[in-house]
Amino acid sequence: RPDAGGASGRGERRRRGAETLTFPRFRDRHDPNHSRHRRLRDHACAAAGTLAQAGYDVTVAPDGEAGFDMAATAPYDLVLTDQNMPRKNGLEVIAALRKLTAYADTPILVLTTEGSDAFKDAARDAGATGWIEKPIDPGVLVELVATLSE
């Protein structure tokens, strides 16, 4: 599976009608690390906003467990999940989705701050199509989703 950061957009883009599911990271504002968590959450929210502005229908879930439940109920064309989420992390969501027939061939990307080979191996083992390291470049994100939507 390709490293998401190295994908390039080719061919016609299909934006209308494609649905993207994103799972942002939410934390309690009383958390002593709130500002750090807010920055991480903002990356996921920025990704959702970027894709919506590019013409995609975007659905956002409050955490990994809720995101999995939503995806299990209504299949999506592409899944973009954050690695660090409450209740179920990104790799857990990916592994659970890959067990569902509807997600056998669905592109699934994980947003992460982790760039180690060990994490990339774990992402591949879970069934990730690729990963995007934070901070997110909006242009790369839109090109990658367009490529995977073809």
Residue, then its C-alpha position, 0 to 999 in steps of 0.5 A: r500500500p502506498d505512503a499517502g504522502g507520496a500519492s499524486g492526483r491523476g485522471e478526472r476528479r470525482r468530488r460530487g457524491a463521494e462521501t468521506l467519514t472523518f473522526p476528529r479527536f475531542r478532549d475535555r477543555h479541563d484536560p491539562n493538555h487541552s491546548r495540545h489536544r485542541r491543535l490535534r483536533d483542529h487538524a482533523c476538523a481542518a481536514a473535514g473543512t478542506l474536503a467539504q470546500a472541495g465538494y465532498d460530502v463529509t460526515v464527522a464522528p465525535d470519537g472512534e467508537a461512534g465513527f465505527d458505528m456510523a460506518a458500519t450502518a451506512p458504507y462510505d466511499l472513503v474513510l479518514t480517521d485520526q490515530n489518537m481518539p477516545r474509545k477506539n484509536g484509528l488503527e482499531v477502527i481500521a481493523a474493525l472496518r476491514k472485517l466488514t465486507a463493505y470495507a474490503d476495498t474502501p480506501i482508509l487513511v489515517l491521520t497521525t503525528e507518528g512517522s516511524d516505520a513501526f507505526k507504518d507497519a502497524a497501519r498496513d497490518a490493520g488495513a490502512t490504505g495510507w497515512i497522512e502525517k500532521p500537520i496536514d497540507p490541504g492541497v495534498l489532502v484534496e489530491l490524495v482523496a481525488t486520486l483514491s476516489e477514482 
